[in-house]
Amino acid sequence: MQFQSLDAVVVLVTILTILAALLPVEWQYPLVYQRDNFQWYQLFTTNFFHENTRHLLLNLVGLIFMGLLARRFISGLQFAVILIFGLLGAVLAEHVLGQPPYMSITVAETRGLSGALHGLLAASMLYLAVARDRLALIVLCGLLLKVCVEAFRGETLVSSGSVELVAVMGHLGGTISGLALAAALVRSRTVRSN
């Protein structure tokens, strides 16, 4: 029955994201991360806003996919905590690293769930890799390689074309946050079982 609470988290985030998209643009602007007008609450709110409908739909499909994947081995609470850490890690990484000397440009704003989705994917693959799933280990290594190369280059390797500038540092931050938290959760589970 653990999947029910995980599904509730996915539904809640989906509803919040759709409601955010329905807000008038002038109401959205203060809730989106702005480097020059940063407010602490933007660490949470900016993730629910998207550049356009395609960006929104891709992120929601990714969220639903991650929920379906993770429901086999992560509780709803763990999913929610990993998601929150991914949201925070993505925005903080974009804030700290989304400017010279790390990138050739300064990232003025960031939107979307993709950093947190990278964190959920990393966490899910770690859980599966610990359960001796070799394909999950390959996917995890590929994800880490992707975000590291993108962060080093300062631009994406692959783009859906849904946004003009992909938040590569946000993807890195979300991946690291999700992976670190999942490693701690796996470690605590291992310690408790011994």
Secondary structure, 3 states (H helix, E strand, C coil): CHHHHHHHHHHHHHHHHHHHHHCCHHHHHHHCEEHHHCCCCHHHHHHHCCCCHHHHHHHHHHHHHHHHHHCCCCCHHHHHHHHHHHHHHHHHHHHHHCCCCCCCCCCCEECCCHHHHHHHHHHHHHHHHHCCCHHHHHHHHHHHHHHHHHHHHCCCCCCCCCCCCCCHHHHHHHHHHHHHHHHHHHHHHHHHHC
